[in-house]
């Protein structure tokens, strides 16, 4: 990979602190950040997605945040295409591209160079998919790829896979990397992460996360879209429409679901032996800087 442009990534689970670490590293090394989060691309999905605030960005440019309206379709191919364009611009400005996020498939699509169809999105096909329920979409996908590995209730992911197949891509795409990459992993012991998840959930509720979802519904975001986003948006929508009538029961189910999702995120990231895992109980910033400087110094 010598001679390829260099890209740094910071990956990890929900509530792991990766966004804050990304900002600190970006400030130190003159980087611009590309957000790799499948929900932060949508405007108005702020508290529920854990979207970094302008204050938290501390002047560091962030890309691929608020690039779609709620309900608009957004695929892995969309993310890859827009990330490639953003990276080209960052490199042209003489700065370091940095990808920060927890959607592992998005990170891999860019850094591993998934070979995806370059055909224009078939908007008519997207519209047809939108008419189907999530179970119908899942059954349709399983009929095409019987051994597919995807959560049956993840509407957006199921739709993205169906569109990829429709465009002529394989369910598991080939790879042709464009960049030399360093991936830093942020993780905590399970009990510590669970506490961080609970604390962040309580803070976001206090900041108005339930009201955020109600506002999205009031402005026309469909129930199907919100339910398909999973986690905070799914459970709060179920509470607001009466499917989970008790607020405390909803919050208990949501906290449990977030922790299960974090476990799945870690399973995804742990499959990659190239991730440099930071010891968050120690001086993780020093560890990260050492890894970044060795990476940037490599010929």
N, C-alpha and C positions, 0 to 999 in steps of 0.2 A: 504493500500500500504506500510505499515511499513515493513522495511527490504529489500525493492526493491532498486536497484541502483538508484542514483539520477542524473537527467539530467535537465539542465537549457536551456530554449529556449528564444531567442529574436526575435520577429516577428513584422512585420509592412509593410507598403506600399513602393512602389518605392520612392526614394529620402527622406526617413524619417530619415536617419541617423542610422539605426539599425546595419550596419556593423561596424561603428566606435565605437558604444557603446559596441558591442560584443567584440571587441578587448580590450577595456579598462577593461571590466569585466574579460575577460580571463587572462589578465596580473595580475589583482589583486587576482584572486582566483585560479590560476594555472590550467586554462582550455585549452582544445584544441577545435577548432571550426569545426563543420560539416556544410557546406554550403547547405541550403535548397532552391535551385533555379534551376528551370527546364531548364534554358538556360546556366548557368555557368558550367554545367557538360561538355560542348563542348569546345574543344580547338579552339582558334582563335576568339571566341565570347566574346570579352573583353569589348570594349567601349559600344557596344549596349546592353549588359546584365548588365552593371554597376559592372563588376567583380572587386573585391578588388585587388589592386596591391600588389606585394611583399613588397614595402615600407610601404603601409598602414597596412599590417599584423603585422608590428613591432615585428617580430620574433615569433608570435603566430602560431603554426601549424594549417593549414586549410586542411580539407578533402573534398572529392567529388567535387573538382574543376579540370577541364581539364582531365576528365576520359574517354571521348569519342571523336571520330573524328566527324566533322560536317557530318551530314547525317546518322550517325549510330542511330539505334533505342535505346531509353532509356525510360523505363517505371517506374511507381511508385513502382512496385515490385522490379525493379533493385535498385532504390534508397533505399528502405527499407532494402533490403538484404545487400547492401554495408554500410549503416548506422549502422545496427546491428553489422557488423564486425568491423567498425571503433570504435564504442562505446566500444565493448569488449576490443579492444586494448588500448583505452584511460584509461579505468578503470584498466586494468592490469598494466599500468604505474603509477597508483596511482594519476591520474589527473581527473579533472572534465570534463565530456562531455558537450558541449554547442552547440545547434543547432541555427543557425542564418539564417534567410531568409524570403522571402515573398511568397513562394509557399505553401499556407496553406495546401493543400492536402498532400504534402510531409511531412510536419511537423506532421500532424495528423496521417499519416500512421505509423510513428515511435513511437510517444508518446502515441497514443491510441492503438497501436498494431493491426492494421488492419490484419485480417486473410486472407491472400492471398495464392494462390496456390503455392506449393513448387515444381511444375513440372518445368523441364527445358524449357526455352523459345523455342517456335516453330518457328525456323528461316524461315522455308518455308512459314508459315502463314504470318510472318512479310513481307516477300518478295512479297507475293500476295497483301497485303494491300498497300504496297508502289506503286504498279502499278495503284491504283485507285486515282481519283481526290478527293479533300476534300469534295465537295458536295456528291459524291458517297459514301464516307465513312460515312458521317453523315446520309444519307438515310438508309444505312445498319444498323447503330446503332439504329436509331429510329424504324426500323422494329423489332429489338430485344427487345428494351426497349422504348415503346411509350412515356412514361412520363419522359425520361431522362433529367437531368438538366446539359447541357453543351453548351458552345458557339459553334455554328455551324461552325465557321471559324477556330477554334482552332484545327488544324490538329493533332498535337501531342497528345493532350488530348483525342480526339475522337479515335485515333488509340490505345492509351493505354487502353481505356475502352473496345474496341473491343477485344483486346488481352486478357484482364482479363476474359471476358465472354467466349472466346474460351478456356481458360485454366480451365474453370469450376468455376470461382469465380462469386459471385453475383455482380451486378452493385453497390450495397451498401454493402460492406463487413462487417462481424462481427468483434468484437474487443476483444483483450485480451492483456492488457498492460503489458509490461515487466519492466517498470521503474516508479518511482515516479518523477513527473515533476513539474517544476515551469515555467510558461510562462509569460514573460514580454512583454508588448505591447508598441510599439513606435508610437505615432500619433501626428498630428498637427491640428489646425483649418483649415478648407477647404481652406481659402484664403492664409494662410501661406504655406500649402502644395503645392498649385498651383504655388506659386512663386518659391518655392524650385525646383519643377519639371521643370519650365521654365529655371531657372538658371543652373540646371544640364544639361539639354538638350543643351543649348548654349555652355557650357563648353565642352561637349563631341563632339559636332560638330567641335569645334575649335581644339580638339585633334585628329580629323581625323576619325570620326565614319562613314561617307559616304565612305571614302577610305577603311575602314575596310571591309565593305560589298562588295565593288567592288573586293577587294582582295580575299574574300571568294569565290566569283563567279569565279574569274580567276583561283583559285586553284581547281575548280571542284564541289563546293557545288551547289546542284541543286536549281533552282528557287522554286520548290515545297517545299523543305526543308526550305528555307529561308522565304518564304511567310507563311509557317505553324508555324514559330516561333512567329509570331505576332509582334505588336508594331514596335520598331525601325527597325527590320530586314524586316518586311513586307512592311512598307511604303518606306523605302529607296530602297528596291529591286524594288518596283513598279515605283519609280522615275528613277532608273537606266535603267530599261527596257522600259521606255517610257509610262507606263500606267498612271502615274501622271507626265505630262511633266514639270510643273512649280515647281521649287524648293521651293519657299515660300509657295505655296499652299500645297505641301507635308508636310512641316514643321508645318504648321498650323493644318493640319489634324492629324499629329503625336502627337503634344502637346495635342490636344483634346482627342485623343485615350488613351494616357497615363493617363490623369486625370480620364477618365471613368474607366480605369482598376484599378486605385488606389481606386476608390470608390467601385468597386466590391471586391477588396482585403479586405477593411474594413468591408464590409457586411459579408464576410466569417468569419473574425476574431471576429467580434462583436457577432456572434452566440455562442461563447464559453464564458460562465460566469466565467470560472476559470482564464482567462487572467488578470494579474495585469497591468493596464494601467498607464503609466508614464506621469506625467505632464511635457511636454517638455519645457514649458515656465518657469518652476521652476528649482530647483536643481535635475534634473532627475537622475544624477549619484548617489546622496545620496539616493534617493528613491529606485533605483535599488539595491544598496548595502544593504539597510535595508531589502528588500524583500529576497535577496539571502542569507544573513546571518541567517535570521529567518528560511528559508527553509533548509539550511544545518545543522542548530542546532536541527531540529526536529528529534526525535527518530522514 
